[in-house]
Amino acid sequence: SNDNNAGIYYYDDTYEFASSTDDMNTYFLANSFSEFLNMVEN
């Protein structure tokens, strides 16, 4: 997909990370769910 928003993201709604702010609290994890599962399993 050419969609710039495609992929798996983590939304830090509880501000777990010190770097999370109201404007920056979404973190890119992987391009697809399969890629994300591969990262988790390994």
PADOTOR-319759 format. One record per atom (N, C-alpha, C, CB): residue number from 0; residue in three letters; atom name; x, y, z. Coordinates in nm, 2 decimals. Glycine has a CB too. Example, Ala and Ser with C-alpha at 12.3 -4.5 7.8 and 13.67 -1.06 7.14 Angstrom:
BEGIN
<num->0	residuo->ALA	atomo->N	X->1.32	Y->-0.57	Z->0.78>
<num->0	residuo->ALA	atomo->CA	X->1.23	Y->-0.45	Z->0.78>
<num->0	residuo->ALA	atomo->C	X->1.32	Y->-0.33	Z->0.78>
<num->0	residuo->ALA	atomo->CB	X->1.13	Y->-0.45	Z->0.90>
<num->1	residuo->SER	atomo->N	X->1.28	Y->-0.22	Z->0.71>
<num->1	residuo->SER	atomo->CA	X->1.37	Y->-0.11	Z->0.71>
<num->1	residuo->SER	atomo->C	X->1.29	Y->0.00	Z->0.79>
<num->1	residuo->SER	atomo->CB	X->1.41	Y->-0.06	Z->0.57>
//
This chain:
BEGIN
<num->0	residuo->SER	atomo->N	X->0.08	Y->-0.12	Z->0.00>
<num->0	residuo->SER	atomo->CA	X->0.00	Y->0.00	Z->0.00>
<num->0	residuo->SER	atomo->C	X->0.09	Y->0.12	Z->0.00>
<num->0	residuo->SER	atomo->CB	X->-0.10	Y->0.00	Z->0.12>
<num->1	residuo->ASN	atomo->N	X->0.04	Y->0.23	Z->-0.07>
<num->1	residuo->ASN	atomo->CA	X->0.12	Y->0.35	Z->-0.07>
<num->1	residuo->ASN	atomo->C	X->0.06	Y->0.45	Z->0.04>
<num->1	residuo->ASN	atomo->CB	X->0.10	Y->0.42	Z->-0.21>
<num->2	residuo->ASP	atomo->N	X->-0.02	Y->0.40	Z->0.12>
<num->2	residuo->ASP	atomo->CA	X->-0.08	Y->0.48	Z->0.23>
<num->2	residuo->ASP	atomo->C	X->0.03	Y->0.51	Z->0.33>
<num->2	residuo->ASP	atomo->CB	X->-0.20	Y->0.42	Z->0.29>
<num->3	residuo->ASN	atomo->N	X->0.06	Y->0.64	Z->0.36>
<num->3	residuo->ASN	atomo->CA	X->0.16	Y->0.68	Z->0.46>
<num->3	residuo->ASN	atomo->C	X->0.12	Y->0.64	Z->0.60>
<num->3	residuo->ASN	atomo->CB	X->0.18	Y->0.82	Z->0.45>
<num->4	residuo->ASN	atomo->N	X->-0.01	Y->0.61	Z->0.62>
<num->4	residuo->ASN	atomo->CA	X->-0.05	Y->0.57	Z->0.76>
<num->4	residuo->ASN	atomo->C	X->-0.07	Y->0.42	Z->0.78>
<num->4	residuo->ASN	atomo->CB	X->-0.18	Y->0.64	Z->0.79>
<num->5	residuo->ALA	atomo->N	X->-0.04	Y->0.35	Z->0.67>
<num->5	residuo->ALA	atomo->CA	X->-0.05	Y->0.20	Z->0.68>
<num->5	residuo->ALA	atomo->C	X->0.04	Y->0.14	Z->0.78>
<num->5	residuo->ALA	atomo->CB	X->-0.03	Y->0.13	Z->0.54>
<num->6	residuo->GLY	atomo->N	X->0.00	Y->0.03	Z->0.85>
<num->6	residuo->GLY	atomo->CA	X->0.09	Y->-0.03	Z->0.94>
<num->6	residuo->GLY	atomo->C	X->0.03	Y->-0.05	Z->1.08>
<num->6	residuo->GLY	atomo->CB	X->0.22	Y->0.04	Z->0.95>
<num->7	residuo->ILE	atomo->N	X->0.11	Y->-0.10	Z->1.17>
<num->7	residuo->ILE	atomo->CA	X->0.07	Y->-0.12	Z->1.31>
<num->7	residuo->ILE	atomo->C	X->0.13	Y->-0.02	Z->1.39>
<num->7	residuo->ILE	atomo->CB	X->0.10	Y->-0.27	Z->1.36>
<num->8	residuo->TYR	atomo->N	X->0.05	Y->0.05	Z->1.48>
<num->8	residuo->TYR	atomo->CA	X->0.10	Y->0.16	Z->1.56>
<num->8	residuo->TYR	atomo->C	X->0.06	Y->0.13	Z->1.71>
<num->8	residuo->TYR	atomo->CB	X->0.04	Y->0.29	Z->1.52>
<num->9	residuo->TYR	atomo->N	X->0.14	Y->0.18	Z->1.80>
<num->9	residuo->TYR	atomo->CA	X->0.10	Y->0.18	Z->1.94>
<num->9	residuo->TYR	atomo->C	X->0.06	Y->0.32	Z->1.98>
<num->9	residuo->TYR	atomo->CB	X->0.23	Y->0.13	Z->2.03>
<num->10	residuo->TYR	atomo->N	X->-0.06	Y->0.33	Z->2.04>
<num->10	residuo->TYR	atomo->CA	X->-0.11	Y->0.46	Z->2.09>
<num->10	residuo->TYR	atomo->C	X->-0.10	Y->0.46	Z->2.24>
<num->10	residuo->TYR	atomo->CB	X->-0.26	Y->0.47	Z->2.05>
<num->11	residuo->ASP	atomo->N	X->-0.01	Y->0.55	Z->2.28>
<num->11	residuo->ASP	atomo->CA	X->0.02	Y->0.56	Z->2.43>
<num->11	residuo->ASP	atomo->C	X->-0.08	Y->0.65	Z->2.50>
<num->11	residuo->ASP	atomo->CB	X->0.17	Y->0.61	Z->2.45>
<num->12	residuo->ASP	atomo->N	X->-0.20	Y->0.60	Z->2.52>
<num->12	residuo->ASP	atomo->CA	X->-0.30	Y->0.69	Z->2.58>
<num->12	residuo->ASP	atomo->C	X->-0.28	Y->0.71	Z->2.73>
<num->12	residuo->ASP	atomo->CB	X->-0.44	Y->0.63	Z->2.56>
<num->13	residuo->THR	atomo->N	X->-0.19	Y->0.64	Z->2.79>
<num->13	residuo->THR	atomo->CA	X->-0.17	Y->0.66	Z->2.93>
<num->13	residuo->THR	atomo->C	X->-0.03	Y->0.72	Z->2.96>
<num->13	residuo->THR	atomo->CB	X->-0.17	Y->0.52	Z->3.01>
<num->14	residuo->TYR	atomo->N	X->0.04	Y->0.77	Z->2.85>
<num->14	residuo->TYR	atomo->CA	X->0.16	Y->0.84	Z->2.86>
<num->14	residuo->TYR	atomo->C	X->0.27	Y->0.75	Z->2.94>
<num->14	residuo->TYR	atomo->CB	X->0.15	Y->0.97	Z->2.93>
<num->15	residuo->GLU	atomo->N	X->0.28	Y->0.63	Z->2.90>
<num->15	residuo->GLU	atomo->CA	X->0.37	Y->0.53	Z->2.96>
<num->15	residuo->GLU	atomo->C	X->0.52	Y->0.57	Z->2.93>
<num->15	residuo->GLU	atomo->CB	X->0.35	Y->0.39	Z->2.91>
<num->16	residuo->PHE	atomo->N	X->0.54	Y->0.63	Z->2.81>
<num->16	residuo->PHE	atomo->CA	X->0.67	Y->0.67	Z->2.77>
<num->16	residuo->PHE	atomo->C	X->0.69	Y->0.82	Z->2.81>
<num->16	residuo->PHE	atomo->CB	X->0.70	Y->0.65	Z->2.62>
<num->17	residuo->ALA	atomo->N	X->0.81	Y->0.85	Z->2.86>
<num->17	residuo->ALA	atomo->CA	X->0.84	Y->0.99	Z->2.90>
<num->17	residuo->ALA	atomo->C	X->0.83	Y->1.08	Z->2.78>
<num->17	residuo->ALA	atomo->CB	X->0.98	Y->0.99	Z->2.96>
<num->18	residuo->SER	atomo->N	X->0.86	Y->1.03	Z->2.66>
<num->18	residuo->SER	atomo->CA	X->0.86	Y->1.11	Z->2.54>
<num->18	residuo->SER	atomo->C	X->0.71	Y->1.14	Z->2.49>
<num->18	residuo->SER	atomo->CB	X->0.94	Y->1.04	Z->2.43>
<num->19	residuo->SER	atomo->N	X->0.61	Y->1.07	Z->2.54>
<num->19	residuo->SER	atomo->CA	X->0.48	Y->1.09	Z->2.50>
<num->19	residuo->SER	atomo->C	X->0.42	Y->1.23	Z->2.55>
<num->19	residuo->SER	atomo->CB	X->0.39	Y->0.98	Z->2.55>
<num->20	residuo->THR	atomo->N	X->0.36	Y->1.30	Z->2.45>
<num->20	residuo->THR	atomo->CA	X->0.29	Y->1.43	Z->2.48>
<num->20	residuo->THR	atomo->C	X->0.15	Y->1.42	Z->2.42>
<num->20	residuo->THR	atomo->CB	X->0.38	Y->1.55	Z->2.43>
<num->21	residuo->ASP	atomo->N	X->0.08	Y->1.53	Z->2.44>
<num->21	residuo->ASP	atomo->CA	X->-0.06	Y->1.53	Z->2.38>
<num->21	residuo->ASP	atomo->C	X->-0.05	Y->1.53	Z->2.22>
<num->21	residuo->ASP	atomo->CB	X->-0.13	Y->1.66	Z->2.42>
<num->22	residuo->ASP	atomo->N	X->0.06	Y->1.58	Z->2.17>
<num->22	residuo->ASP	atomo->CA	X->0.08	Y->1.59	Z->2.02>
<num->22	residuo->ASP	atomo->C	X->0.16	Y->1.47	Z->1.97>
<num->22	residuo->ASP	atomo->CB	X->0.15	Y->1.72	Z->1.99>
<num->23	residuo->MET	atomo->N	X->0.23	Y->1.40	Z->2.05>
<num->23	residuo->MET	atomo->CA	X->0.32	Y->1.29	Z->2.00>
<num->23	residuo->MET	atomo->C	X->0.31	Y->1.17	Z->2.09>
<num->23	residuo->MET	atomo->CB	X->0.47	Y->1.34	Z->1.99>
<num->24	residuo->ASN	atomo->N	X->0.20	Y->1.09	Z->2.07>
<num->24	residuo->ASN	atomo->CA	X->0.19	Y->0.97	Z->2.16>
<num->24	residuo->ASN	atomo->C	X->0.15	Y->0.85	Z->2.08>
<num->24	residuo->ASN	atomo->CB	X->0.09	Y->1.00	Z->2.27>
<num->25	residuo->THR	atomo->N	X->0.18	Y->0.85	Z->1.95>
<num->25	residuo->THR	atomo->CA	X->0.16	Y->0.73	Z->1.86>
<num->25	residuo->THR	atomo->C	X->0.29	Y->0.69	Z->1.80>
<num->25	residuo->THR	atomo->CB	X->0.06	Y->0.77	Z->1.75>
<num->26	residuo->TYR	atomo->N	X->0.32	Y->0.56	Z->1.81>
<num->26	residuo->TYR	atomo->CA	X->0.45	Y->0.50	Z->1.77>
<num->26	residuo->TYR	atomo->C	X->0.43	Y->0.39	Z->1.67>
<num->26	residuo->TYR	atomo->CB	X->0.53	Y->0.45	Z->1.90>
<num->27	residuo->PHE	atomo->N	X->0.51	Y->0.40	Z->1.56>
<num->27	residuo->PHE	atomo->CA	X->0.50	Y->0.30	Z->1.45>
<num->27	residuo->PHE	atomo->C	X->0.57	Y->0.17	Z->1.50>
<num->27	residuo->PHE	atomo->CB	X->0.57	Y->0.35	Z->1.32>
<num->28	residuo->LEU	atomo->N	X->0.51	Y->0.06	Z->1.48>
<num->28	residuo->LEU	atomo->CA	X->0.57	Y->-0.07	Z->1.52>
<num->28	residuo->LEU	atomo->C	X->0.61	Y->-0.16	Z->1.40>
<num->28	residuo->LEU	atomo->CB	X->0.47	Y->-0.15	Z->1.61>
<num->29	residuo->ALA	atomo->N	X->0.52	Y->-0.17	Z->1.30>
<num->29	residuo->ALA	atomo->CA	X->0.55	Y->-0.26	Z->1.19>
<num->29	residuo->ALA	atomo->C	X->0.47	Y->-0.22	Z->1.07>
<num->29	residuo->ALA	atomo->CB	X->0.53	Y->-0.41	Z->1.23>
<num->30	residuo->ASN	atomo->N	X->0.51	Y->-0.27	Z->0.95>
<num->30	residuo->ASN	atomo->CA	X->0.44	Y->-0.24	Z->0.83>
<num->30	residuo->ASN	atomo->C	X->0.31	Y->-0.33	Z->0.82>
<num->30	residuo->ASN	atomo->CB	X->0.53	Y->-0.27	Z->0.71>
<num->31	residuo->SER	atomo->N	X->0.30	Y->-0.44	Z->0.88>
<num->31	residuo->SER	atomo->CA	X->0.19	Y->-0.53	Z->0.87>
<num->31	residuo->SER	atomo->C	X->0.17	Y->-0.61	Z->1.00>
<num->31	residuo->SER	atomo->CB	X->0.20	Y->-0.63	Z->0.75>
<num->32	residuo->PHE	atomo->N	X->0.06	Y->-0.67	Z->1.02>
<num->32	residuo->PHE	atomo->CA	X->0.04	Y->-0.76	Z->1.13>
<num->32	residuo->PHE	atomo->C	X->0.13	Y->-0.88	Z->1.13>
<num->32	residuo->PHE	atomo->CB	X->-0.11	Y->-0.80	Z->1.14>
<num->33	residuo->SER	atomo->N	X->0.15	Y->-0.93	Z->1.02>
<num->33	residuo->SER	atomo->CA	X->0.24	Y->-1.05	Z->1.00>
<num->33	residuo->SER	atomo->C	X->0.38	Y->-1.01	Z->1.05>
<num->33	residuo->SER	atomo->CB	X->0.25	Y->-1.10	Z->0.86>
<num->34	residuo->GLU	atomo->N	X->0.43	Y->-0.89	Z->1.01>
<num->34	residuo->GLU	atomo->CA	X->0.56	Y->-0.84	Z->1.05>
<num->34	residuo->GLU	atomo->C	X->0.57	Y->-0.82	Z->1.20>
<num->34	residuo->GLU	atomo->CB	X->0.60	Y->-0.71	Z->0.97>
<num->35	residuo->PHE	atomo->N	X->0.46	Y->-0.77	Z->1.26>
<num->35	residuo->PHE	atomo->CA	X->0.45	Y->-0.74	Z->1.40>
<num->35	residuo->PHE	atomo->C	X->0.46	Y->-0.88	Z->1.47>
<num->35	residuo->PHE	atomo->CB	X->0.32	Y->-0.67	Z->1.44>
<num->36	residuo->LEU	atomo->N	X->0.38	Y->-0.98	Z->1.43>
<num->36	residuo->LEU	atomo->CA	X->0.38	Y->-1.11	Z->1.49>
<num->36	residuo->LEU	atomo->C	X->0.52	Y->-1.17	Z->1.49>
<num->36	residuo->LEU	atomo->CB	X->0.28	Y->-1.20	Z->1.43>
<num->37	residuo->ASN	atomo->N	X->0.59	Y->-1.16	Z->1.37>
<num->37	residuo->ASN	atomo->CA	X->0.72	Y->-1.21	Z->1.36>
<num->37	residuo->ASN	atomo->C	X->0.82	Y->-1.14	Z->1.46>
<num->37	residuo->ASN	atomo->CB	X->0.78	Y->-1.18	Z->1.22>
<num->38	residuo->MET	atomo->N	X->0.80	Y->-1.02	Z->1.48>
<num->38	residuo->MET	atomo->CA	X->0.89	Y->-0.95	Z->1.58>
<num->38	residuo->MET	atomo->C	X->0.86	Y->-1.00	Z->1.72>
<num->38	residuo->MET	atomo->CB	X->0.87	Y->-0.79	Z->1.57>
<num->39	residuo->VAL	atomo->N	X->0.73	Y->-1.02	Z->1.75>
<num->39	residuo->VAL	atomo->CA	X->0.69	Y->-1.07	Z->1.89>
<num->39	residuo->VAL	atomo->C	X->0.74	Y->-1.21	Z->1.91>
<num->39	residuo->VAL	atomo->CB	X->0.54	Y->-1.06	Z->1.90>
<num->40	residuo->GLU	atomo->N	X->0.73	Y->-1.29	Z->1.81>
<num->40	residuo->GLU	atomo->CA	X->0.76	Y->-1.44	Z->1.83>
<num->40	residuo->GLU	atomo->C	X->0.91	Y->-1.46	Z->1.83>
<num->40	residuo->GLU	atomo->CB	X->0.70	Y->-1.51	Z->1.71>
<num->41	residuo->ASN	atomo->N	X->0.99	Y->-1.37	Z->1.78>
<num->41	residuo->ASN	atomo->CA	X->1.14	Y->-1.39	Z->1.78>
<num->41	residuo->ASN	atomo->C	X->1.21	Y->-1.30	Z->1.88>
<num->41	residuo->ASN	atomo->CB	X->1.19	Y->-1.36	Z->1.64>
//
